[in-house]
Amino acid sequence: MAMAYLEESTTKSSLLLLFFCFTLTASNLLSATAANPIPTPWPHQFHSILFVNYSGSLSLIDLWYDWPNGRNFNIIQHQLGKLLYDVEWNNGTTFFYTLDSTKECRSNQIEVGILRPNWLDGATYLGQQHVDGFLCNVWEKVEFIWYYEDVVTKRPVHWVFYTGRSIQVMTFEVGAVLDDAKWQAPVYCFDKKDVKPGYNSDNKVDANFLKPQLEGVLRGSMQL
């Protein structure tokens, strides 16, 4: 009888220990999950200077984000190349144009508008990493983009697309707004007499021309 009692006592102790370990592990997992930071939503309006490196092809982007007015503006200076203006509207309309004597312009209509301020919702947290001298929280979203945010200021520092296109954030001015007149595409963007470069015979935009911009910085196709 003593042996039976001892075995029963040992079994109960083992079960209690197992239950305690399971509870502690579950609690730790829940705490770790709850502690994971989430990306800071973008300000509804901001201005930023971005340095872009795509396999050695360099450019600077003067970015104006204006969510309340449903618009986004990328002014893109390619290294020793042309200055390209990219105006995007929340109705899916986009204009790519120059303001020099060439008067180039291409337009496109996509199914979605500009990025929402909370476009990083649902991103997977990967931990912390030092980037460009900043300690950053890092997230990945649908294996399309890796996003780095300064732990202290919560400002974006860097992001990388799956193709390797790398963006460094040089300035970030919250609340800055570009004058309304600067958003207007030039009149020659609305001249449809001829099929312009960047269009195919059906007067639809040529994907080869748009490929760099569609990945770009704030393309509507990034509505994840």
Secondary structure, DSSP 8 states (H G I E B T S, - for coil): -HHHHHHHHHHHHHHHHHHHHHHHHHHHHHHHHHHS-------SEEEEEEEEEETTEEEEEEEEEETTTTEEEEEEEETTS-EEEEEEETTSEEEEE--STT--EEEEE-SS-S--TTTTTT-EEEEEEEETTEEEEEEEETTTEEEEEETTT--EEEEEETT--EEEEEEEEET----GGGG---GGGG--SS--TTB-TTS-B-HHHHHHHHHSSS-GGG--
